[in-house]
Amino acid sequence: MLALSGLLYACAKSPSANVRGDAAHPTPVHFYTVAEETAKRRVQAVGSLFALEESILSSQVEGPGSSQVLLTWGDTVKEEDKR
């Protein structure tokens, strides 16, 4: 066992005949072209959208207010109608 270990250690330290990087076995080199590219980001999400602030819009009209409401939504009104 000891002799086998010594033999393996000696073989590991000796230079190998097929080692790349020497004159007989040059290391292959690869060239790549680098190009700039813009990637678009897409996100799919499910949720609700709410405003951060809400405003109630109304108008102020000068003069007396109405005392009666004679019409409602959906009523048909003609130009000659006076109620």
Backbone hydrogen bonds in HBPLUS format (Angstrom, degrees):
<---DONOR---> <-ACCEPTOR-->    atom                        ^
c    i                          cat <-CA-CA->   ^        H-A-AA   ^      H-
h    n   atom  resd res      DA  || num        DHA   H-A  angle D-A-AA Bond
n    s   type  num  typ     dist DA aas  dist angle  dist       angle   num
A0005-SER N   A0001-MET O   3.02 MM   4  6.30 156.0  2.08 149.6 155.8     1
A0006-GLY N   A0002-LEU O   3.08 MM   4  6.27 156.2  2.13 144.4 150.4     2
A0007-LEU N   A0003-ALA O   3.00 MM   4  6.21 151.1  2.09 144.1 151.8     3
A0008-LEU N   A0004-LEU O   3.02 MM   4  6.26 160.1  2.06 148.1 152.9     4
A0009-TYR N   A0005-SER O   3.02 MM   4  6.20 153.8  2.09 145.5 152.7     5
A0010-ALA N   A0006-GLY O   3.02 MM   4  6.18 154.5  2.08 144.1 150.6     6
A0011-CYS N   A0007-LEU O   3.02 MM   4  6.26 152.1  2.10 147.3 154.6     7
A0012-ALA N   A0008-LEU O   3.07 MM   4  6.19 148.0  2.17 141.7 150.0     8
A0013-LYS N   A0009-TYR O   3.31 MM   4  6.48 142.3  2.46 141.2 149.4     9
A0021-GLY N   A0025-HIS O   2.58 MM   4  5.74 155.5  1.63 167.9 168.4    10
A0025-HIS N   A0022-ASP O   3.15 MM   3  5.29 132.9  2.39 100.5 113.1    11
A0075-ASP N   A0072-THR O   3.22 MM   3  5.91 166.5  2.24 141.4 142.2    12
A0081-ASP N   A0078-LYS O   3.14 MM   3  5.39 155.6  2.20 107.7 115.3    13
